[in-house]
Amino acid sequence: MARARYEYETSPRKLEPEIQTKKRKQRKKIKIVEDIPRQDVHISREQKIKQTKLTFLVILGFILLLTISYRNSQINEKFNEVQTLKRELSTVQKENEQLKVNIENSLNLSTIEKQAKEKLGMQKLTNKQTVYVNLPKKDYVEAETQDEVKIQEDKNWFEQLWDKIFNNQAKED
């Protein structure tokens, strides 16, 4: 039986007439819809509601994605700004530490003396250059005078006004 199905010819086999008629019948079942003018098409209320909901959801999704992307860009900008400020801070701190070390080195008495001799041409004092000054033993500090000290109390503006009005009347009487 296996040999019966095998064909020895090179030409393609012909389709049986029953198969061709079935295919033609299927093609006839498809209806071609003619273009209906737009005015004659009626969309149901449910379809309109679904369509508006879908449109609203698409717009809402777009706005949401736009907001998220904008926020991420803002975060990236701030992050970059923070990173640059951190780098600047670290360089300023390094400079500050170097300046502190330079100041500590320059405060050494031997370096001060060396710079004074080299740059300014200064020398140490000798006994001939020392001059003694005699001052009288009078005390130059003045003693406190016994003046009355007026203590001014902190008063609000209403109390100050009240005192001015009644003190002026008392002085006039």
DSSP file (Angstrom, degrees, kcal/mol; ACC not computed):
  #  RESIDUE AA STRUCTURE BP1 BP2  ACC     N-H-->O    O-->H-N    N-H-->O    O-->H-N    TCO  KAPPA ALPHA  PHI   PSI    X-CA   Y-CA   Z-CA
    1    1 A M    >>        0   0    0      0, 0.0     4,-1.0     0, 0.0     3,-0.7   0.000 360.0 360.0 360.0 -33.1    0.0    0.0    0.0
    2    2 A A  H 3>  +     0   0    0      1,-0.3     4,-0.7     2,-0.2     3,-0.3   0.847 360.0  56.5 -61.4 -31.0    2.8    2.3    0.6
    3    3 A R  H 34 S+     0   0    0      1,-0.2     3,-0.3     2,-0.2    -1,-0.3   0.784  96.2  64.1 -73.0 -25.2    3.7    1.9   -3.0
    4    4 A A  H <4 S+     0   0    0     -3,-0.7    -1,-0.2     1,-0.2    -2,-0.2   0.844 102.9  47.7 -68.2 -32.4    0.3    3.0   -4.2
    5    5 A R  H  < S+     0   0    0     -4,-1.0     2,-0.3    -3,-0.3    -1,-0.2   0.700  91.9  93.7 -82.3 -19.3    0.7    6.5   -2.8
    6    6 A Y     <  -     0   0    0     -4,-0.7     2,-0.5    -3,-0.3    -3,-0.0  -0.592  64.8-152.5 -78.3 132.4    4.1    7.0   -4.2
    7    7 A E        -     0   0    0     -2,-0.3    -2,-0.1     1,-0.1    -3,-0.0  -0.880  12.4-164.7-107.9 135.8    4.2    8.8   -7.5
    8    8 A Y        +     0   0    0     -2,-0.5     2,-0.1     2,-0.0    -1,-0.1   0.540  61.5  93.6 -94.3  -7.9    6.9    8.2  -10.0
    9    9 A E        -     0   0    0      2,-0.1    -2,-0.1     1,-0.1     4,-0.1  -0.439  66.9-142.1 -86.8 159.7    6.1   11.2  -12.2
   10   10 A T  S    S+     0   0    0     -2,-0.1    -1,-0.1     2,-0.1     3,-0.1   0.586  74.0  94.8 -94.6 -13.6    7.7   14.6  -11.9
   11   11 A S  S    S-     0   0    0      1,-0.1    -2,-0.1     0, 0.0     2,-0.0  -0.520  85.6-103.4 -78.9 147.4    4.6   16.6  -12.7
   12   12 A P        -     0   0    0      0, 0.0     2,-0.1     0, 0.0    -1,-0.1  -0.340  38.4-107.9 -69.1 151.5    2.5   17.8   -9.8
   13   13 A R        -     0   0    0      1,-0.1     2,-0.3    -4,-0.1    -6,-0.0  -0.421  33.1-112.6 -77.9 156.6   -0.7   15.9   -9.0
   14   14 A K        -     0   0    0     -2,-0.1     2,-0.1     1,-0.1    -1,-0.1  -0.638  28.4-111.9 -92.1 145.2   -4.0   17.5   -9.8
   15   15 A L        -     0   0    0     -2,-0.3    -1,-0.1     1,-0.1     0, 0.0  -0.445  33.4-110.5 -74.1 148.2   -6.4   18.5   -7.1
   16   16 A E     >  -     0   0    0     -2,-0.1     4,-1.3     1,-0.1     3,-0.5  -0.510  23.7-120.1 -76.7 148.9   -9.6   16.6   -6.8
   17   17 A P  H  > S+     0   0    0      0, 0.0     4,-1.8     0, 0.0     5,-0.1   0.783 108.2  61.1 -63.2 -29.4  -12.8   18.4   -7.8
   18   18 A E  H  > S+     0   0    0      1,-0.2     4,-1.8     2,-0.2     5,-0.1   0.897 103.5  49.7 -65.4 -40.4  -14.4   18.1   -4.4
   19   19 A I  H  > S+     0   0    0     -3,-0.5     4,-1.9     1,-0.2    -1,-0.2   0.895 109.5  52.0 -66.4 -40.1  -11.6   20.1   -2.7
   20   20 A Q  H  X S+     0   0    0     -4,-1.3     4,-1.9     1,-0.2    -1,-0.2   0.884 108.6  50.1 -65.6 -38.5  -11.9   22.9   -5.3
   21   21 A T  H  X S+     0   0    0     -4,-1.8     4,-2.1     2,-0.2    -1,-0.2   0.876 107.8  53.4 -69.5 -36.0  -15.6   23.3   -4.8
   22   22 A K  H  X S+     0   0    0     -4,-1.8     4,-2.0     1,-0.2    -1,-0.2   0.908 109.4  48.9 -63.9 -41.0  -15.2   23.5   -1.0
   23   23 A K  H  X S+     0   0    0     -4,-1.9     4,-1.8     1,-0.2    -1,-0.2   0.893 110.2  50.8 -66.5 -38.4  -12.7   26.3   -1.4
   24   24 A R  H  X S+     0   0    0     -4,-1.9     4,-1.4     1,-0.2    -1,-0.2   0.874 108.6  52.1 -66.7 -35.9  -14.9   28.2   -3.8
   25   25 A K  H  X S+     0   0    0     -4,-2.1     4,-1.2     1,-0.2    -1,-0.2   0.901 107.8  51.7 -66.3 -39.7  -17.9   27.9   -1.3
   26   26 A Q  H  X S+     0   0    0     -4,-2.0     4,-0.7     1,-0.2     3,-0.3   0.883 107.7  52.8 -64.5 -37.0  -15.7   29.3    1.5
   27   27 A R  H >< S+     0   0    0     -4,-1.8     3,-0.5     1,-0.2    -1,-0.2   0.836 105.4  54.5 -67.6 -31.4  -14.8   32.2   -0.7
   28   28 A K  H 3< S+     0   0    0     -4,-1.4    -1,-0.2     1,-0.2    -2,-0.2   0.778  97.6  64.7 -73.2 -25.2  -18.4   32.9   -1.4
   29   29 A K  H 3< S+     0   0    0     -4,-1.2     2,-0.4    -3,-0.3    -1,-0.2   0.778  81.2  92.2 -70.6 -25.4  -19.3   33.1    2.3
   30   30 A I  S << S-     0   0    0     -4,-0.7     2,-0.4    -3,-0.5    -3,-0.0  -0.559  70.2-148.8 -73.3 125.9  -17.1   36.2    2.8
   31   31 A K        -     0   0    0     -2,-0.4     2,-0.6     2,-0.0    -2,-0.1  -0.769   5.6-136.5 -97.2 140.2  -19.2   39.3    2.4
   32   32 A I        -     0   0    0     -2,-0.4     2,-0.6     0, 0.0    -2,-0.0  -0.854  18.4-141.7 -95.8 122.2  -17.7   42.5    1.0
   33   33 A V        -     0   0    0     -2,-0.6     2,-0.2     3,-0.0     3,-0.0  -0.731  13.8-138.5 -87.7 125.2  -18.8   45.5    3.0
   34   34 A E        -     0   0    0     -2,-0.6     2,-0.3     1,-0.1    -1,-0.0  -0.512  33.0 -90.6 -79.8 151.1  -19.5   48.4    0.9
   35   35 A D        -     0   0    0     -2,-0.2    -1,-0.1     1,-0.0     3,-0.0  -0.454  42.3-155.1 -64.6 122.9  -18.4   51.8    2.1
   36   36 A I        -     0   0    0     -2,-0.3     5,-0.1     1,-0.1    -1,-0.0  -0.845  26.0-105.1 -98.9 134.3  -21.2   53.3    4.1
   37   37 A P    >>  -     0   0    0      0, 0.0     3,-1.2     0, 0.0     4,-0.7  -0.251  29.9-116.7 -57.0 148.5  -21.2   57.1    4.3
   38   38 A R  G >4 S+     0   0    0      1,-0.3     3,-0.6     2,-0.2    -2,-0.0   0.786 111.4  61.4 -61.6 -29.4  -20.1   58.4    7.7
   39   39 A Q  G 34 S+     0   0    0      1,-0.2    -1,-0.3     3,-0.0    -3,-0.0   0.813 101.2  52.8 -69.1 -28.7  -23.4   59.9    8.4
   40   40 A D  G <4 S+     0   0    0     -3,-1.2     2,-0.4     2,-0.0    -1,-0.2   0.668  86.5  96.7 -83.1 -15.0  -25.2   56.6    8.2
   41   41 A V    <<  -     0   0    0     -4,-0.7     2,-0.5    -3,-0.6    -3,-0.0  -0.619  58.8-162.3 -78.7 127.6  -22.9   54.9   10.7
   42   42 A H        -     0   0    0     -2,-0.4     2,-0.5     0, 0.0    -2,-0.0  -0.953   2.1-158.2-113.8 122.6  -24.4   54.9   14.2
   43   43 A I        -     0   0    0     -2,-0.5     5,-0.0     1,-0.0    -2,-0.0  -0.845  22.6-121.3-100.2 133.8  -22.1   54.2   17.1
   44   44 A S     >  -     0   0    0     -2,-0.5     4,-1.9     1,-0.1     5,-0.1  -0.251  19.2-114.8 -72.6 162.2  -23.7   53.0   20.3
   45   45 A R  H  > S+     0   0    0      1,-0.2     4,-2.4     2,-0.2     5,-0.2   0.871 115.5  55.2 -64.7 -37.9  -23.5   54.9   23.5
   46   46 A E  H  > S+     0   0    0      1,-0.2     4,-2.5     2,-0.2    -1,-0.2   0.892 107.3  50.0 -63.1 -40.3  -21.5   52.0   25.2
   47   47 A Q  H  > S+     0   0    0      2,-0.2     4,-2.5     1,-0.2    -1,-0.2   0.889 109.9  50.7 -66.3 -38.5  -18.9   52.1   22.4
   48   48 A K  H  X S+     0   0    0     -4,-1.9     4,-2.6     2,-0.2    -2,-0.2   0.918 111.0  48.6 -63.8 -42.9  -18.6   55.9   22.8
   49   49 A I  H  X S+     0   0    0     -4,-2.4     4,-2.5     2,-0.2    -2,-0.2   0.921 112.7  48.0 -63.4 -44.4  -18.1   55.5   26.6
   50   50 A K  H  X S+     0   0    0     -4,-2.5     4,-2.5     1,-0.2    -1,-0.2   0.906 112.1  50.0 -61.9 -41.6  -15.5   52.8   26.0
   51   51 A Q  H  X S+     0   0    0     -4,-2.5     4,-2.4     2,-0.2    -2,-0.2   0.907 111.9  46.5 -66.0 -42.0  -13.7   54.9   23.5
   52   52 A T  H  X S+     0   0    0     -4,-2.6     4,-2.8     2,-0.2    -1,-0.2   0.890 112.4  50.9 -68.2 -38.1  -13.6   57.9   25.7
   53   53 A K  H  X S+     0   0    0     -4,-2.5     4,-2.7     2,-0.2    -2,-0.2   0.927 111.6  47.6 -62.5 -44.0  -12.4   55.8   28.7
   54   54 A L  H  X S+     0   0    0     -4,-2.5     4,-2.3     2,-0.2    -2,-0.2   0.913 112.9  48.2 -63.9 -42.8   -9.6   54.4   26.5
   55   55 A T  H  X S+     0   0    0     -4,-2.4     4,-2.5     2,-0.2    -2,-0.2   0.924 112.4  49.2 -62.5 -44.6   -8.6   57.8   25.2
   56   56 A F  H  X S+     0   0    0     -4,-2.8     4,-2.8     1,-0.2    -2,-0.2   0.910 111.2  49.4 -61.7 -43.4   -8.6   59.2   28.8
   57   57 A L  H  X S+     0   0    0     -4,-2.7     4,-2.7     2,-0.2    -1,-0.2   0.890 110.8  49.9 -64.9 -38.9   -6.5   56.3   30.0
   58   58 A V  H  X S+     0   0    0     -4,-2.3     4,-2.3     2,-0.2    -2,-0.2   0.929 113.6  45.5 -65.0 -44.1   -4.0   56.7   27.2
   59   59 A I  H  X S+     0   0    0     -4,-2.5     4,-2.6     2,-0.2    -2,-0.2   0.918 113.5  50.0 -64.3 -43.3   -3.7   60.4   27.9
   60   60 A L  H  X S+     0   0    0     -4,-2.8     4,-2.5     1,-0.2    -2,-0.2   0.911 111.1  49.1 -61.9 -43.3   -3.4   59.8   31.6
   61   61 A G  H  X S+     0   0    0     -4,-2.7     4,-2.6     2,-0.2    -1,-0.2   0.904 111.0  50.0 -62.6 -41.4   -0.6   57.2   31.0
   62   62 A F  H  X S+     0   0    0     -4,-2.3     4,-2.5     2,-0.2    -2,-0.2   0.924 111.9  47.4 -63.1 -44.5    1.2   59.6   28.7
   63   63 A I  H  X S+     0   0    0     -4,-2.6     4,-2.6     2,-0.2    -2,-0.2   0.902 111.8  51.2 -63.7 -40.7    1.1   62.3   31.3
   64   64 A L  H  X S+     0   0    0     -4,-2.5     4,-2.4     2,-0.2    -2,-0.2   0.930 112.1  45.5 -62.9 -46.4    2.2   59.9   34.1
   65   65 A L  H  X S+     0   0    0     -4,-2.6     4,-2.4     2,-0.2    -2,-0.2   0.886 112.7  51.3 -65.0 -38.3    5.2   58.8   32.0
   66   66 A L  H  X S+     0   0    0     -4,-2.5     4,-2.3    -5,-0.2    -2,-0.2   0.911 110.6  48.8 -63.9 -42.3    6.0   62.4   31.1
   67   67 A T  H  X S+     0   0    0     -4,-2.6     4,-2.5     2,-0.2    -2,-0.2   0.915 111.5  49.4 -63.6 -43.8    5.9   63.3   34.8
   68   68 A I  H  X S+     0   0    0     -4,-2.4     4,-2.4     1,-0.2    -2,-0.2   0.919 112.1  47.5 -63.3 -44.0    8.1   60.4   35.8
   69   69 A S  H  X S+     0   0    0     -4,-2.4     4,-2.0     2,-0.2    -1,-0.2   0.893 112.2  49.8 -66.7 -38.1   10.7   61.2   33.2
   70   70 A Y  H  X S+     0   0    0     -4,-2.3     4,-2.1     2,-0.2    -2,-0.2   0.924 111.4  48.9 -63.7 -43.9   10.7   64.9   34.1
   71   71 A R  H  X S+     0   0    0     -4,-2.5     4,-2.5     1,-0.2    -2,-0.2   0.899 109.8  51.8 -63.5 -41.1   11.2   64.0   37.8
   72   72 A N  H  X S+     0   0    0     -4,-2.4     4,-2.4     1,-0.2    -1,-0.2   0.887 108.4  51.1 -64.2 -37.7   14.0   61.7   37.0
   73   73 A S  H  X S+     0   0    0     -4,-2.0     4,-2.2     2,-0.2    -1,-0.2   0.903 110.0  49.8 -66.1 -39.0   15.8   64.4   35.0
   74   74 A Q  H  X S+     0   0    0     -4,-2.1     4,-2.4     2,-0.2    -2,-0.2   0.914 110.6  49.9 -63.0 -42.5   15.4   66.8   37.9
   75   75 A I  H  X S+     0   0    0     -4,-2.5     4,-2.5     1,-0.2    -2,-0.2   0.911 110.2  50.7 -63.0 -42.3   16.9   64.1   40.3
   76   76 A N  H  X S+     0   0    0     -4,-2.4     4,-2.4     2,-0.2    -1,-0.2   0.903 109.9  50.1 -63.2 -40.9   19.8   63.5   37.9
   77   77 A E  H  X S+     0   0    0     -4,-2.2     4,-2.2     2,-0.2    -2,-0.2   0.934 112.9  45.6 -62.6 -46.2   20.5   67.3   37.7
   78   78 A K  H  X S+     0   0    0     -4,-2.4     4,-2.5     2,-0.2    -2,-0.2   0.885 111.6  52.8 -65.4 -38.2   20.5   67.6   41.5
   79   79 A F  H  X S+     0   0    0     -4,-2.5     4,-2.3     2,-0.2    -1,-0.2   0.922 110.4  47.3 -63.5 -43.9   22.6   64.5   41.9
   80   80 A N  H  X S+     0   0    0     -4,-2.4     4,-2.3     1,-0.2    -2,-0.2   0.891 111.5  51.4 -63.6 -39.2   25.2   65.9   39.5
   81   81 A E  H  X S+     0   0    0     -4,-2.2     4,-2.3     2,-0.2    -2,-0.2   0.912 109.8  49.2 -63.8 -42.6   25.1   69.3   41.3
   82   82 A V  H  X S+     0   0    0     -4,-2.5     4,-2.3     1,-0.2    -2,-0.2   0.904 110.0  52.0 -63.1 -41.3   25.7   67.5   44.7
   83   83 A Q  H  X S+     0   0    0     -4,-2.3     4,-2.2     2,-0.2    -2,-0.2   0.910 110.4  47.2 -63.6 -42.3   28.6   65.6   43.2
   84   84 A T  H  X S+     0   0    0     -4,-2.3     4,-2.4     1,-0.2    -1,-0.2   0.896 111.9  50.6 -67.1 -38.0   30.3   68.7   41.9
   85   85 A L  H  X S+     0   0    0     -4,-2.3     4,-2.5     2,-0.2    -2,-0.2   0.876 109.1  51.7 -66.5 -35.8   29.8   70.5   45.2
   86   86 A K  H  X S+     0   0    0     -4,-2.3     4,-2.5     2,-0.2    -2,-0.2   0.912 109.9  49.2 -64.9 -41.7   31.3   67.5   47.0
   87   87 A R  H  X S+     0   0    0     -4,-2.2     4,-2.1     2,-0.2    -2,-0.2   0.926 112.2  48.0 -63.2 -43.3   34.4   67.6   44.7
   88   88 A E  H  X S+     0   0    0     -4,-2.4     4,-2.4     1,-0.2    -2,-0.2   0.906 110.9  51.8 -62.4 -41.4   34.7   71.3   45.3
   89   89 A L  H  X S+     0   0    0     -4,-2.5     4,-2.6     1,-0.2    -2,-0.2   0.921 108.6  50.1 -61.4 -44.6   34.4   70.8   49.1
   90   90 A S  H  X S+     0   0    0     -4,-2.5     4,-2.2     1,-0.2    -1,-0.2   0.898 111.6  48.2 -64.8 -38.8   37.1   68.1   49.1
   91   91 A T  H  X S+     0   0    0     -4,-2.1     4,-2.4     2,-0.2    -1,-0.2   0.905 112.5  48.7 -67.0 -39.7   39.5   70.4   47.1
   92   92 A V  H  X S+     0   0    0     -4,-2.4     4,-2.4     2,-0.2    -2,-0.2   0.901 111.0  50.6 -65.9 -39.8   38.8   73.3   49.5
   93   93 A Q  H  X S+     0   0    0     -4,-2.6     4,-2.4     2,-0.2    -2,-0.2   0.900 109.9  50.3 -64.7 -39.8   39.4   71.0   52.5
   94   94 A K  H  X S+     0   0    0     -4,-2.2     4,-2.3     2,-0.2    -2,-0.2   0.928 111.6  47.7 -63.2 -44.0   42.7   69.9   51.0
   95   95 A E  H  X S+     0   0    0     -4,-2.4     4,-2.5     1,-0.2    -2,-0.2   0.899 110.8  52.6 -61.3 -40.7   43.8   73.4   50.5
   96   96 A N  H  X S+     0   0    0     -4,-2.4     4,-2.3     1,-0.2    -2,-0.2   0.916 109.3  48.2 -62.5 -44.3   42.7   74.3   54.0
   97   97 A E  H  X S+     0   0    0     -4,-2.4     4,-2.2     2,-0.2    -1,-0.2   0.901 111.4  50.6 -63.8 -40.3   44.8   71.5   55.5
   98   98 A Q  H  X S+     0   0    0     -4,-2.3     4,-2.4     1,-0.2    -2,-0.2   0.905 110.5  49.6 -64.2 -40.7   47.8   72.5   53.4
   99   99 A L  H  X S+     0   0    0     -4,-2.5     4,-2.5     2,-0.2    -2,-0.2   0.882 108.9  52.6 -65.7 -37.7   47.4   76.1   54.6
  100  100 A K  H  X S+     0   0    0     -4,-2.3     4,-2.6     2,-0.2    -2,-0.2   0.921 110.1  48.0 -62.4 -43.2   47.2   75.0   58.2
  101  101 A V  H  X S+     0   0    0     -4,-2.2     4,-2.3     1,-0.2    -2,-0.2   0.915 111.9  49.9 -63.9 -42.3   50.4   73.0   57.8
  102  102 A N  H  X S+     0   0    0     -4,-2.4     4,-2.2     2,-0.2    -2,-0.2   0.897 111.2  49.2 -62.6 -40.2   52.1   76.0   56.2
  103  103 A I  H  X S+     0   0    0     -4,-2.5     4,-1.4     2,-0.2    -2,-0.2   0.925 110.9  49.3 -65.9 -44.4   51.0   78.3   59.0
  104  104 A E  H  < S+     0   0    0     -4,-2.6     4,-0.3     1,-0.2    -1,-0.2   0.891 112.6  48.3 -62.7 -38.5   52.2   75.9   61.7
  105  105 A N  H >< S+     0   0    0     -4,-2.3     3,-0.9     1,-0.2    -1,-0.2   0.880 111.2  49.9 -68.4 -37.0   55.6   75.6   59.9
  106  106 A S  H 3< S+     0   0    0     -4,-2.2    -1,-0.2     1,-0.2    -2,-0.2   0.707 100.9  64.4 -76.3 -18.2   55.9   79.4   59.6
  107  107 A L  T 3< S+     0   0    0     -4,-1.4    -1,-0.2    -3,-0.1     2,-0.2   0.510  72.9 115.1 -82.2  -3.5   55.1   79.9   63.3
  108  108 A N    <>  -     0   0    0     -3,-0.9     4,-2.0    -4,-0.3     3,-0.3  -0.496  69.4-135.5 -66.1 131.7   58.2   78.1   64.4
  109  109 A L  H  > S+     0   0    0      1,-0.2     4,-2.6     2,-0.2     5,-0.2   0.845 102.1  55.1 -62.7 -35.5   60.5   80.7   66.1
  110  110 A S  H  > S+     0   0    0      1,-0.2     4,-2.2     2,-0.2    -1,-0.2   0.901 109.2  46.8 -67.5 -38.0   63.6   79.5   64.3
  111  111 A T  H  > S+     0   0    0     -3,-0.3     4,-2.5     2,-0.2    -2,-0.2   0.876 112.0  51.3 -70.2 -35.4   62.0   80.1   60.9
  112  112 A I  H  X S+     0   0    0     -4,-2.0     4,-2.4     2,-0.2    -2,-0.2   0.934 112.3  45.8 -64.2 -45.6   60.7   83.5   62.0
  113  113 A E  H  X S+     0   0    0     -4,-2.6     4,-2.2     1,-0.2    -2,-0.2   0.903 112.7  51.0 -63.3 -41.2   64.2   84.5   63.1
  114  114 A K  H  X S+     0   0    0     -4,-2.2     4,-2.5    -5,-0.2     5,-0.2   0.913 112.2  46.0 -63.4 -43.8   65.7   83.2   59.9
  115  115 A Q  H  X>S+     0   0    0     -4,-2.5     4,-2.4     1,-0.2     5,-1.0   0.876 110.4  54.1 -67.7 -36.7   63.3   85.1   57.7
  116  116 A A  H  X5S+     0   0    0     -4,-2.4     6,-2.1    -5,-0.2     4,-0.6   0.909 113.3  42.4 -63.7 -40.7   63.8   88.3   59.8
  117  117 A K  H  <5S+     0   0    0     -4,-2.2     4,-0.5     4,-0.2    -2,-0.2   0.925 123.0  37.2 -70.0 -44.6   67.5   88.1   59.3
  118  118 A E  H  <5S+     0   0    0     -4,-2.5    -2,-0.2    -5,-0.2    -3,-0.2   0.956 128.2  27.2 -76.8 -51.9   67.4   87.1   55.6
  119  119 A K  H  <5S+     0   0    0     -4,-2.4    -3,-0.2    -5,-0.2    -2,-0.1   0.892 133.5  29.0 -81.9 -40.8   64.5   89.1   54.2
  120  120 A L  S  <<S-     0   0    0     -5,-1.0    -3,-0.2    -4,-0.6    -1,-0.1   0.585  95.3-127.6-100.8 -10.9   64.4   92.1   56.5
  121  121 A G        +     0   0    0     -4,-0.5    -4,-0.2    -5,-0.4     2,-0.1   0.805  50.9 160.1  71.2  29.2   68.0   92.4   57.5
  122  122 A M        -     0   0    0     -6,-2.1     2,-0.3    -9,-0.1    -1,-0.2  -0.449  20.6-164.5 -83.7 157.1   67.3   92.4   61.2
  123  123 A Q        -     0   0    0     -2,-0.1     2,-0.1    -7,-0.0    -1,-0.0  -0.915  28.4 -92.2-135.7 163.2   69.8   91.5   63.9
  124  124 A K        -     0   0    0     -2,-0.3     2,-0.1     1,-0.1     0, 0.0  -0.439  50.0-100.9 -73.6 152.2   69.7   90.6   67.6
  125  125 A L        -     0   0    0     -2,-0.1     2,-0.2     1,-0.0    -1,-0.1  -0.406  32.9-151.1 -72.0 145.7   70.0   93.5   70.1
  126  126 A T    >   -     0   0    0     -2,-0.1     3,-0.6     1,-0.1     4,-0.5  -0.646  31.4-102.5-107.0 173.0   73.3   94.1   71.8
  127  127 A N  G >  S+     0   0    0      1,-0.2     3,-0.7    -2,-0.2    -1,-0.1   0.802 120.1  59.2 -66.9 -27.8   73.8   95.6   75.3
  128  128 A K  G 3  S+     0   0    0      1,-0.2    -1,-0.2     3,-0.0    -3,-0.0   0.786 102.6  53.0 -70.2 -27.3   74.8   98.9   73.8
  129  129 A Q  G <  S+     0   0    0     -3,-0.6     2,-0.4     2,-0.0    -1,-0.2   0.569  85.5 103.4 -86.4  -8.1   71.5   99.2   72.0
  130  130 A T    <   -     0   0    0     -3,-0.7     2,-0.4    -4,-0.5    -3,-0.0  -0.614  51.6-169.8 -79.8 129.8   69.5   98.7   75.2
  131  131 A V        -     0   0    0     -2,-0.4     2,-0.4     2,-0.0    -2,-0.0  -0.985   8.6-151.0-123.4 127.8   67.9  101.9   76.7
  132  132 A Y        -     0   0    0     -2,-0.4     2,-0.4     2,-0.0    -2,-0.0  -0.802   7.9-155.1 -99.4 141.0   66.4  102.0   80.1
  133  133 A V        -     0   0    0     -2,-0.4     2,-0.5     2,-0.0    -2,-0.0  -0.956   6.5-143.8-118.8 131.4   63.5  104.4   80.8
  134  134 A N        -     0   0    0     -2,-0.4    -2,-0.0     0, 0.0     0, 0.0  -0.835  19.3-172.1 -94.9 126.6   62.7  105.7   84.3
  135  135 A L        -     0   0    0     -2,-0.5    -2,-0.0     2,-0.0     2,-0.0  -0.925  26.8-111.6-116.8 142.3   59.0  106.2   85.0
  136  136 A P        -     0   0    0      0, 0.0    -1,-0.0     0, 0.0     0, 0.0  -0.350  27.2-119.8 -67.9 156.1   57.5  107.8   88.1
  137  137 A K        +     0   0    0      2,-0.1     2,-0.2     3,-0.0    -2,-0.0   0.087  68.0 132.3 -87.6  26.8   55.6  105.5   90.4
  138  138 A K        -     0   0    0      1,-0.1     2,-0.6     2,-0.0     0, 0.0  -0.554  63.2-116.0 -77.3 141.0   52.4  107.5   90.0
  139  139 A D        -     0   0    0     -2,-0.2    -1,-0.1     1,-0.1    -2,-0.1  -0.676  23.4-167.9 -81.6 122.2   49.4  105.4   89.2
  140  140 A Y        +     0   0    0     -2,-0.6     2,-0.5     2,-0.1    -1,-0.1   0.435  57.4 101.9 -90.1   0.9   48.0  106.3   85.8
  141  141 A V  S    S-     0   0    0      1,-0.0     2,-0.3     0, 0.0    -2,-0.1  -0.743  71.9-131.8 -86.8 129.0   44.8  104.4   86.3
  142  142 A E        -     0   0    0     -2,-0.5     2,-0.1     1,-0.1    -2,-0.1  -0.576  19.1-120.5 -82.7 141.7   41.9  106.8   87.1
  143  143 A A        -     0   0    0     -2,-0.3     2,-0.3     1,-0.1    -1,-0.1  -0.435  35.1 -95.2 -78.2 155.2   39.7  106.0   90.1
  144  144 A E        -     0   0    0     -2,-0.1     2,-0.2     1,-0.1    -1,-0.1  -0.520  38.1-129.5 -73.8 133.6   36.0  105.5   89.5
  145  145 A T        -     0   0    0     -2,-0.3     2,-0.9     1,-0.1    -1,-0.1  -0.502  15.8-120.7 -82.8 155.2   33.9  108.5   90.2
  146  146 A Q        +     0   0    0     -2,-0.2     2,-0.2     2,-0.0    -1,-0.1  -0.340  55.8 150.4 -93.3  52.7   30.9  108.3   92.4
  147  147 A D        -     0   0    0     -2,-0.9     2,-0.3     1,-0.1    -3,-0.0  -0.522  54.0-100.2 -81.7 152.7   28.3  109.4   89.8
  148  148 A E        -     0   0    0     -2,-0.2     2,-0.6     1,-0.0    -1,-0.1  -0.523  32.2-142.5 -73.1 136.3   24.8  108.2   90.0
  149  149 A V        -     0   0    0     -2,-0.3     2,-0.6    -3,-0.0    -1,-0.0  -0.881   9.6-145.2-101.2 124.2   24.1  105.4   87.7
  150  150 A K        -     0   0    0     -2,-0.6     2,-0.7     2,-0.0    -2,-0.0  -0.779   7.4-152.9 -91.1 125.4   20.7  105.5   86.1
  151  151 A I        -     0   0    0     -2,-0.6     2,-0.7     2,-0.0    -2,-0.0  -0.868   8.5-153.2 -98.1 119.9   19.2  102.1   85.5
  152  152 A Q        -     0   0    0     -2,-0.7     2,-0.2     3,-0.0    -2,-0.0  -0.826  10.0-142.6 -98.6 122.3   16.8  102.2   82.7
  153  153 A E        -     0   0    0     -2,-0.7     2,-0.8     1,-0.1    -2,-0.0  -0.517  21.0-111.1 -81.9 148.9   14.1   99.6   82.9
  154  154 A D        +     0   0    0     -2,-0.2     2,-0.4     0, 0.0    -1,-0.1  -0.711  47.8 171.6 -80.8 113.8   12.9   97.9   79.9
  155  155 A K        -     0   0    0     -2,-0.8     2,-0.1     1,-0.0    -3,-0.0  -0.904  32.1-115.8-122.1 150.8    9.4   99.1   79.4
  156  156 A N     >  -     0   0    0     -2,-0.4     4,-2.1     1,-0.1     5,-0.2  -0.302  40.0 -97.3 -77.8 172.8    7.0   98.5   76.5
  157  157 A W  H  > S+     0   0    0      1,-0.2     4,-1.9     2,-0.2     5,-0.1   0.806 122.0  54.6 -64.9 -30.8    5.9  101.5   74.4
  158  158 A F  H  > S+     0   0    0      2,-0.2     4,-2.3     1,-0.2    -1,-0.2   0.915 108.9  47.2 -70.3 -41.7    2.6  101.9   76.3
  159  159 A E  H  > S+     0   0    0      2,-0.2     4,-2.5     1,-0.2    -2,-0.2   0.893 111.4  51.8 -66.2 -38.8    4.3  102.1   79.7
  160  160 A Q  H  X S+     0   0    0     -4,-2.1     4,-2.1     2,-0.2    -1,-0.2   0.910 111.1  47.5 -63.9 -41.0    6.8  104.7   78.4
  161  161 A L  H  X S+     0   0    0     -4,-1.9     4,-2.2     2,-0.2    -2,-0.2   0.905 111.3  51.3 -64.0 -42.5    4.0  106.8   77.0
  162  162 A W  H  X S+     0   0    0     -4,-2.3     4,-2.3     1,-0.2     5,-0.2   0.912 110.4  48.6 -62.0 -44.2    2.1  106.6   80.3
  163  163 A D  H  X S+     0   0    0     -4,-2.5     4,-2.6     1,-0.2     5,-0.3   0.890 110.5  51.2 -65.2 -39.3    5.2  107.7   82.3
  164  164 A K  H  X S+     0   0    0     -4,-2.1     4,-1.8     2,-0.2    -1,-0.2   0.910 111.2  47.8 -64.8 -41.2    5.8  110.6   79.9
  165  165 A I  H  X S+     0   0    0     -4,-2.2     4,-1.5     1,-0.2    -2,-0.2   0.951 119.4  36.5 -65.8 -48.8    2.2  111.8   80.3
  166  166 A F  H  X S+     0   0    0     -4,-2.3     4,-1.8     2,-0.2    -2,-0.2   0.806 115.5  53.5 -79.9 -28.7    2.0  111.6   84.1
  167  167 A N  H  X S+     0   0    0     -4,-2.6     4,-2.0    -5,-0.2    -1,-0.2   0.877 109.2  50.1 -70.5 -37.1    5.6  112.7   84.7
  168  168 A N  H  X S+     0   0    0     -4,-1.8     4,-1.7    -5,-0.3    -2,-0.2   0.886 111.2  48.6 -67.3 -37.6    5.1  115.8   82.6
  169  169 A Q  H  X S+     0   0    0     -4,-1.5     4,-1.6     1,-0.2    -2,-0.2   0.879 110.7  50.8 -68.5 -36.7    1.9  116.7   84.5
  170  170 A A  H  < S+     0   0    0     -4,-1.8    -2,-0.2     1,-0.2    -1,-0.2   0.879 110.6  48.8 -67.9 -37.2    3.7  116.1   87.9
  171  171 A K  H  < S+     0   0    0     -4,-2.0    -1,-0.2     1,-0.2    -2,-0.2   0.836 110.5  51.6 -71.5 -32.8    6.6  118.5   86.8
  172  172 A E  H  <        0   0    0     -4,-1.7    -1,-0.2     1,-0.2    -2,-0.2   0.812 360.0 360.0 -72.9 -30.2    4.1  121.2   85.7
  173  173 A D     <        0   0    0     -4,-1.6    -1,-0.2    -5,-0.1    -2,-0.2   0.491 360.0 360.0 -78.1 360.0    2.2  121.1   89.0
